[in-house]
Amino acid sequence: MPRRKFQSKAFLGDAEQEPKVLICIPAYNEAASIAEILDSMKETVPANFDILVVDDGSDDFTSDICRTKKVKVISHVFNMGYGAALKTAYKYATENRYDYVIQLDADGQHDVANIKPLYERLREEDYPAIVIGSRFLKGAVSFYVPGYKKLVISFFRWLIKLTGHIRITDPTSGLQGLKRDAFSHYARYRKFAIDYPDANMIVQMTMNGYFICEIPAIMHPRYAGESMHSGIIKPFMYIIKMMLSVFIVALRETNRTKKVHYKKPKL
């Protein structure tokens, strides 16, 4: 398959006046795609945007490629999972006092052109705390999603609506932007599900008073490597674990005092 060209455009602004932004990329055996992503970002994002790759125990050349590209790398000694890699990034961002975190996958599915709109939406006053890039909003550019995956996504939409009282069209999207209050909350002990951080985290943050919104995103099919939900057993186990996790989060947070962190906009 020919290598894809990212739909990226440089965005303007005085870097000296901009807040601290960390672009975090969790990666596991993504040597086939990581170089193209990093090259695209270095050509487009402002100089004050730092890039962090969390290598989750890869046994290929992922870390070596990132270091060759002069990118900050944190390597796990062994593979701990996607959520653990994100948790490491949140801790790093919190300890180094970043204002915003923008996260995208290392397999090339998330076009680097999404960085700019995520950042601009985060910069709006009062809200939101988390911005999710969605494949299913009007204006999004995406790849074919099989019927069974759409069914699973629809089920999670319903779960989130039932327990978190919010409509999210793409609850499994790993393309997100977070303000400091949100990612520093995730960095705390036992505040982030390191196995499958998807719909359960949306419910948790909504019930804690964090406002979450979505924007249309540009996404591509992965052309190398293997999805963490590949096979027959993994997707089934994922659904069961996510269902249990969502209801556990909902029950736990219902018994706590809700703290409103961001005002919802007047629509």
N, C-alpha and C positions, 0 to 999 in steps of 0.2 A: 504493500500500500504506500502511495507517495506521501511524503512528509507534509503535514498541514502547515499552512501559513496563518499565524495568528492575526486576528483583525484588531490590531493595536494602533493607537495614535498617542503621540506624546501630549501631555497636558501641561499647561502653562502655570506660572505662579512663582513668586519669590520664595525660594527654598528656605531662606533664612527666617522668614516669618511664619513658616508652617510648623504645626505641632509634630511631635515624634510619632512616626508610623512604622510598625513592624509588619512586614509581609512574611507569614509563616507557611512553610510547605512541609507537611509530614510526608515522608517517603520511605518506601520499602521495596527494594529491588527495582528501582526506576531508572537505571542507567540508560535505557533506550530513549527516554523522553526528557530527562531533567535538564540536559544541556540546552535544548531548544527553548525550553521555558525560561531558563535563566538569561539566555541571550536576548530573548524578546523583552523581558522586563528591564534589563539594563539599557535597552535602547529607548524605552518609553517612560518609565516611572521617574519622578524627581529624585535628585541626588540625596535628599534627606530621608527617603524611604529606605529603611534597612531591610535586608532579606535574611531570613533564618531558615535553614533546612534542618529538620529533625530527622536524622537517619535512624529508623527504627530497627536496628540490627540487620541491615542488608548484608547479603553475602555476595553481592556483585560490586561494581565500581561506583556506586552512587555517591559515596562520600568523597572519593578521589576526584570525581568530575566536578563536584561542587567546590572543592578547595582549589582546583585548577581555575575555576571561574571567580576566585577571590570572594566567595560567599561564606558567611558564618555558618558553621555546621556543629550541631550537637549530636553525638552518636550514642545510641543505647547499646549496651554490651550485648544484648540479645533482643529478639523480636518480642515486644510487649503489647503490640496492638495499636490500631489507629488512634483510639482515644487517649492512650498513654502518650503518644507522640504529641498530640494537641495539648495535653496537660503540661508537658515539658515546655512547650512554647508559651503557654499562658503564664507559667511561673517565671520564665525568662523575661517576658514582657513586663510583668508586675515588678520584679526585682530591679529592672532597668528603667522603670518609670516611663513607659511608652504611653501615649495618649490613645492610640488606636491600634488594633490588630486586624489585619485582613488575611484570611486564610484561604488557600486554594490547594487542590490536589496536585500531585506530582506526575500524574499520568497523562497530562495534556488535555483532559476533558474541560477544564475551566480556562477559557480564553483570557489572556492577560488584559484584554480590553475591558474586562469586568472590574478591574481595580479602581479605575477612575470613578464610575458611578457609585460604587460601594463607598468610597471615600467621601464623595460629595454628599451622599445621603447621611452619613455619620456626622458630618459637619453641621447639620441643621440644628437649630437651637432646641433645647429641652428633650428632644426625642430624635431618633430611636436609640435604644441601647444595643440592639442587634439588628443587622440588616442581612437578609437571606437572599441569595441570587436564585431565582426560580426559572425552571424550564417551561413552566406552564402559564405564565402571564402573557398578556398581549404584548407583542414586541420582542419576545424572546426568540432566540435562534437555538435550536436543539437538534438532537439526533433521534432516530426511531427508538421508542420505548415499547418493549413487548407488552402484550395485553396483561400477562400475569403480574408484571411489575406495576403497571398502572392500577391494577386491582389492589395490590399491597399498599401503594401510595394512597389510594382512595380510602382504604381502611384506616391508615394512620391519620389522614385528614379528619376523619370522623372521630377518632380517639381524642385528638387534640381539641376538637370543637367541644366534645363531651366533657372533658376534664379541665382543659385550660381556657375554654370559652373564647377561642380566637381562631380565625380562619387562616390557615397556612396552606398554600397550594403545593409546595415542594418540601415536605417535612424531612426528606432524607438528603437534602442538598448539603454538601460540605463546603460550598462557596459562601462565605460569610464575612461580615465586617462587625467588629465589636468595639464598643467604647470601654474605657478603663474600668468603670464600675462593673461591667459584665465579665470581662476576662479575668479581673482580679478576684471576682466571686468564684469563678471556675477554678482558679489557682489554689483556693483554700482546700483544706483536708476534707475529703469525702463530699465535695460539692459538684463533682463532675464524673459521669459514668465513663470509665476508661475502656469498657468493652464495646458498647454500642451507643455512642452519644448522638442520638437523633431526636425522635419525637419526644422522648422522656425529658430531654433538656429544654425543649421548647415549653413543655408543660410546667416544669420546675421554675423557669425564669418568669413566665407569665404569672404564675401564682405568687411569685415574690415581688410582683409589681413592676417588672421590667417590660418596657414596650418593645415589641418585635414587629418588623415590617418586612416586606419583600419588594424586590425590583426585578424587572426582566433581565435575563442573563443570556450570554452567548456560551454555548457548550458544544463540545465535539465528542464523538465516540473515541474511546481509548483504542490505540493502534498497537500497543505493546504491553506485555505483562498480563497479570491476571487480577480480576476484581476480587476484593475480600469477601464478596457474597457469591462467588462462583460455585458451581456444583449443585447438588440436590439437597444435601443435608444442611449446609450452611444457611441458605435462605430460610429454610423451615425453622431452624434453631433461632435465627435472627428475629423472626416474627414472634415466636413464643417469648423470647427474652424481652423484646420490646414491649409486648403487651403487659407482662408482669411488671416491668420497670415503670411504665407509665402509671399504672394503678397504684403502685407503691409510692411513687412520687406524689401523686394526687392525694392519697391518704395522709402522707407525712406532712405535706405543706398545708393541708386544710387545718391542721391542728396548731399552726403557727400564726403569729400576727403578721399580716401582710404589710410590707413596707413599700410605698409607692416611690419609685426612683425617677420615673419620667412621666410627664403629662402626655396623655394621648392627644393628637391633633384634632381640631374641630373640622369635621368633614362636611 
